[in-house]
Amino acid sequence: MRNSRKLRMLRNKAAQRQRGRCHYCLEPMWDEDQTAFGKRFSLSSGETLRYRCTAEHLLEKGKGGADDERNIVAACRHCNRTRHRAKRPKDPASYAKYVQSRMGKGRWHPDRLDRQPDP
């Protein structure tokens, strides 16, 4: 199985386990239908990009992390990118606490998607 196909399969399994929510911020994510997600939450196509489902390696590949079910979770694009852009990325548990703290202060995503009604 090609690596990208395997990673996609692992990401999809993780997203199912997590009920379509980001491992860190717990917000809903989209994988296939960006337009429907945008309509559901009244977001522009640009705003929806931050909620795209990505495969997140809990232990980075560069530090020996493998492409396997125990090491892959689903994370929104914003959380995944922000974690790995740091000079010294936090470990997954510390990062989740950091994100949740920022979410509680309204300083992570522009809006909480859960608070918006479903059509």
C-alpha positions in Angstrom: 0.0 0.0 0.0 1.4 3.4 -0.9 2.3 5.7 2.0 -0.2 8.4 1.2 -3.1 5.9 0.8 -2.1 4.2 4.1 -2.0 7.6 5.8 -5.4 8.5 4.4 -6.8 5.3 5.7 -5.3 5.8 9.1 -6.7 9.4 9.2 -10.2 8.2 8.3 -10.1 5.6 11.0 -9.0 8.1 13.5 -11.6 10.6 12.4 -14.3 7.9 12.9 -13.0 7.0 16.4 -13.1 10.7 17.2 -16.6 11.2 15.8 -15.3 13.7 13.2 -13.8 16.0 15.8 -10.3 17.4 16.1 -8.1 15.6 18.6 -7.0 19.0 20.1 -9.7 21.6 19.8 -12.6 19.1 19.6 -14.3 21.1 16.8 -16.0 19.4 13.9 -13.8 18.8 10.8 -14.5 18.1 7.1 -12.7 15.6 4.9 -14.6 15.3 1.6 -17.2 18.0 1.2 -15.9 21.5 2.0 -18.9 23.2 0.5 -21.4 21.4 2.6 -19.3 22.1 5.8 -19.2 25.8 4.9 -22.9 25.9 4.4 -23.6 24.1 7.6 -21.6 26.5 9.7 -22.0 29.7 7.5 -18.2 29.8 6.7 -16.5 31.0 3.5 -14.4 28.6 1.6 -11.3 30.2 3.0 -12.6 29.9 6.6 -13.4 26.2 6.1 -9.8 25.4 5.3 -8.7 25.6 8.9 -11.2 22.8 9.8 -9.9 20.3 7.1 -9.2 16.9 8.6 -5.5 16.0 8.6 -3.5 13.1 9.9 -1.5 14.1 12.9 1.5 12.1 14.1 1.5 12.1 17.9 5.2 11.3 17.8 6.7 13.1 14.8 8.1 11.0 12.0 11.4 12.8 12.3 11.6 11.6 15.9 10.8 8.0 15.1 7.0 8.2 14.9 5.4 5.5 12.7 2.5 5.6 10.3 0.3 3.3 12.4 -3.0 3.5 14.3 -1.4 4.1 17.7 0.5 7.2 16.4 -2.1 8.8 14.1 -5.0 10.9 15.2 -7.2 13.2 13.2 -6.6 17.0 13.8 -8.0 20.0 12.1 -5.5 21.7 9.7 -5.1 24.7 12.1 -4.2 22.7 15.2 -1.9 20.4 13.2 0.0 23.3 11.5 0.2 25.4 14.6 1.7 22.6 16.7 4.4 21.9 14.2 5.2 25.5 13.4 6.4 26.0 17.0 10.2 26.0 17.5 9.7 23.4 20.2 6.4 21.7 19.6 4.6 20.6 22.8 3.9 17.0 23.4 0.3 16.0 22.4 -1.2 16.1 25.9 0.4 19.5 26.7 -0.7 20.8 23.4 -4.3 19.7 23.9 -4.4 21.5 27.2 -2.9 24.6 25.6 -5.5 24.5 22.8 -8.4 23.9 25.2 -7.2 26.8 27.3 -7.1 29.1 24.3 -10.5 27.8 23.2 -11.9 28.7 26.6 -10.7 32.3 26.1 -12.1 32.5 22.6 -8.5 32.8 21.2 -8.1 29.8 18.9 -10.7 29.5 16.2 -12.8 32.6 15.2 -16.1 31.0 16.3 -17.1 27.8 18.1 -18.8 25.7 15.5 -20.8 23.7 18.1 -22.7 26.8 19.1 -24.1 27.4 15.7 -27.4 25.6 14.9 -27.6 22.8 12.4 -29.9 23.5 9.5 
